[in-house]
Amino acid sequence: MVKQNSRHGEKELRLGIVGFGRVGRACADVVLEAKDLTVAAIVRRLDRVAQPLPEVFSQVPVVSHTAQVPGMDGVLLCVPTAQVFEAAHDCLQHGVPVVESSILHGEAFQAHREAIDRLAVRFKVPAIVGAGWDPGALSLFRSLFGLLVPEGELETTHRVAASLHHTAMARQVTGVKEALCTEQVAAGGTKQRYVYVEVEPGVDVAHVAAAIRADPLFLNEETLVFPVDSVAALEQEGRGVVLERRSGPGSKGHQRLLFEARFDDAMMTARLMVAAARALPGLSPGAHALVDVPLGALWGEQAYDAERAWL
Ligand SMILES: NC(=O)c1ccc[n+]([C@@H]2O[C@H](COP(=O)([O-])OP(=O)(O)OC[C@H]3O[C@@H](n4cnc5c(N)ncnc54)[C@H](OP(=O)(O)O)[C@@H]3O)[C@@H](O)[C@H]2O)c1
């Protein structure tokens, strides 16, 4: 049920969140800050219902079963992968659409999608599956890289390793407050250095980058320098990925696509799950993978502005 939001004159979606772990908490934060969404309820295991939630969620009802919450437009399933099917069944049989992000890939993902699809078709309700960081956002990037460079090789490097020796050098460059240097092996086998620098106020990052690249330690390696607000925060995030796709020998031209990210996977997953929920009202019954959902639909009421901004 989509209702008018009297504050903003927009339509507001009432979303349930099942499971209050890392992703569930992040989803609750994202929904709470969104003008077009409301947390209808948080659904927890029976023995957790009485546990107090952080103060910001004090107004949110906490229940032990989705059937106890009337009028939900969708539910974000944030339970462990092994529990997702059962939780999806509970919602879909009551006519409530779901979004989930189970970490499943390849054939396991397809089997999972088919199982949810059977339920969703039977109960005539839409579901979006694999809507997290990976699978999810990263799948979209991989797919796009494949379309743009069809004959290339895709190299994925997880958790870029820090190089202490190179980090120490970068820290000595004038104007650098803090630095972190990582290394990865690119598709062609060559080494690349990523240097994240936190510079003193007023310092020109281009000069810092030139000084780092000119050092003998970095001379024979491709070195990319990125300014960041806080190296400490970057280290805490702890996770990173580099996707690189290069056109193969004999293909037309020399294409090279590079995507580099450091992130909190729970927050990235929550952002995608919440965006997917905005697309639910426009979808037909059945299970939709994220790649099947039009990008514009993920923006909900902001689709028009997003098109102007990004296209
Ligand atoms: N696609 C991606 O990139 C991505 C990334 C991270 C996670 N995920 C997915 O997101 C989901 C949640 O992950 P998470 O990291 O938030 O997990 P988590 O921190 O372990 O939280 C899971 C929550 O589910 C609830 N729960 C219900 N039944 C449970 C059971 N039998 N055992 C344990 N917990 C149970 C609990 O909440 P209550 O205490 O409130 O009952 C628990 O806190 C998983 O399906 C995971 O695969 C996807």
The ligand as an SDF file (V2000), in Angstrom:
LIG
                    3D

 48 52  0  0  0  0  0  0  0  0999 V2000
   25.4160   -9.0590   -1.1590 N   0  0  0  0  0  0  0  0  0  0  0  0
   26.3110   -8.6300   -0.3000 C   0  0  0  0  0  0  0  0  0  0  0  0
   27.3000   -8.0110   -0.6570 O   0  0  0  0  0  0  0  0  0  0  0  0
   26.1220   -8.8890    1.1710 C   0  0  0  0  0  0  0  0  0  0  0  0
   27.0360   -8.4020    2.0980 C   0  0  0  0  0  0  0  0  0  0  0  0
   26.8220   -8.6690    3.4580 C   0  0  0  0  0  0  0  0  0  0  0  0
   25.7180   -9.4320    3.8550 C   0  0  0  0  0  0  0  0  0  0  0  0
   24.8520   -9.8800    2.9110 N   0  0  0  0  0  0  0  0  0  0  0  0
   23.6730  -10.6850    3.2950 C   0  0  0  0  0  0  0  0  0  0  0  0
   22.9120   -9.9800    4.2530 O   0  0  0  0  0  0  0  0  0  0  0  0
   22.3180  -10.8950    5.1520 C   0  0  0  0  0  0  0  0  0  0  0  0
   22.6180  -10.4380    6.5810 C   0  0  0  0  0  0  0  0  0  0  0  0
   24.0180  -10.4180    6.7800 O   0  0  0  0  0  0  0  0  0  0  0  0
   24.6590   -9.7520    8.1010 P   0  0  0  0  0  0  0  0  0  0  0  0
   26.0890   -9.5710    7.8240 O   0  0  0  0  0  0  0  0  0  0  0  0
   23.8390   -8.6080    8.5540 O   0  0  0  0  0  0  0  0  0  0  0  0
   24.4750  -10.9480    9.1550 O   0  0  0  0  0  0  0  0  0  0  0  0
   24.4440  -10.8440   10.7550 P   0  0  0  0  0  0  0  0  0  0  0  0
   25.1830   -9.6410   11.2200 O   0  0  0  0  0  0  0  0  0  0  0  0
   24.8340  -12.1940   11.2500 O   0  0  0  0  0  0  0  0  0  0  0  0
   22.8960  -10.6080   11.0810 O   0  0  0  0  0  0  0  0  0  0  0  0
   21.9130  -11.5390   10.7630 C   0  0  0  0  0  0  0  0  0  0  0  0
   20.7040  -11.2790   11.6590 C   0  0  0  0  0  0  0  0  0  0  0  0
   19.6730  -12.1560   11.2520 O   0  0  0  0  0  0  0  0  0  0  0  0
   18.8680  -12.5170   12.3970 C   0  0  0  0  0  0  0  0  0  0  0  0
   18.6970  -13.9910   12.4270 N   0  0  0  0  0  0  0  0  0  0  0  0
   17.5690  -14.6600   12.1330 C   0  0  0  0  0  0  0  0  0  0  0  0
   17.7250  -15.9810   12.2000 N   0  0  0  0  0  0  0  0  0  0  0  0
   18.9830  -16.1850   12.5660 C   0  0  0  0  0  0  0  0  0  0  0  0
   19.7240  -17.3560   12.8180 C   0  0  0  0  0  0  0  0  0  0  0  0
   19.1990  -18.5830   12.7140 N   0  0  0  0  0  0  0  0  0  0  0  0
   21.0250  -17.1890   13.1560 N   0  0  0  0  0  0  0  0  0  0  0  0
   21.5740  -15.9720   13.2860 C   0  0  0  0  0  0  0  0  0  0  0  0
   20.8800  -14.8250   13.0510 N   0  0  0  0  0  0  0  0  0  0  0  0
   19.6000  -14.9230   12.6910 C   0  0  0  0  0  0  0  0  0  0  0  0
   19.5560  -11.9170   13.5980 C   0  0  0  0  0  0  0  0  0  0  0  0
   18.8570  -10.7210   13.8830 O   0  0  0  0  0  0  0  0  0  0  0  0
   17.9640  -10.5840   15.2260 P   0  0  0  0  0  0  0  0  0  0  0  0
   18.9350  -10.7090   16.3580 O   0  0  0  0  0  0  0  0  0  0  0  0
   17.3730   -9.2390   15.0800 O   0  0  0  0  0  0  0  0  0  0  0  0
   16.9430  -11.6810   15.2080 O   0  0  0  0  0  0  0  0  0  0  0  0
   20.9540  -11.5600   13.1230 C   0  0  0  0  0  0  0  0  0  0  0  0
   21.4730  -10.4490   13.7940 O   0  0  0  0  0  0  0  0  0  0  0  0
   22.8240  -12.2720    4.7880 C   0  0  0  0  0  0  0  0  0  0  0  0
   21.8630  -12.9180    3.9950 O   0  0  0  0  0  0  0  0  0  0  0  0
   24.0610  -11.9960    3.9600 C   0  0  0  0  0  0  0  0  0  0  0  0
   24.3060  -12.9940    2.9960 O   0  0  0  0  0  0  0  0  0  0  0  0
   25.0330   -9.6220    1.5940 C   0  0  0  0  0  0  0  0  0  0  0  0
  1  2  1  0
  2  3  2  0
  2  4  1  0
  4  5  1  0
  4 48  2  0
  5  6  2  0
  6  7  1  0
  7  8  2  0
  8  9  1  0
  8 48  1  0
  9 10  1  0
  9 46  1  0
 10 11  1  0
 11 12  1  0
 11 44  1  0
 12 13  1  0
 13 14  1  0
 14 15  2  0
 14 16  1  0
 14 17  1  0
 17 18  1  0
 18 19  2  0
 18 20  1  0
 18 21  1  0
 21 22  1  0
 22 23  1  0
 23 24  1  0
 23 42  1  0
 24 25  1  0
 25 26  1  0
 25 36  1  0
 26 27  1  0
 26 35  1  0
 27 28  2  0
 28 29  1  0
 29 30  1  0
 29 35  2  0
 30 31  1  0
 30 32  2  0
 32 33  1  0
 33 34  2  0
 34 35  1  0
 36 37  1  0
 36 42  1  0
 37 38  1  0
 38 39  2  0
 38 40  1  0
 38 41  1  0
 42 43  1  0
 44 45  1  0
 44 46  1  0
 46 47  1  0
M  CHG  2   8   1  16  -1
M  END
$$$$
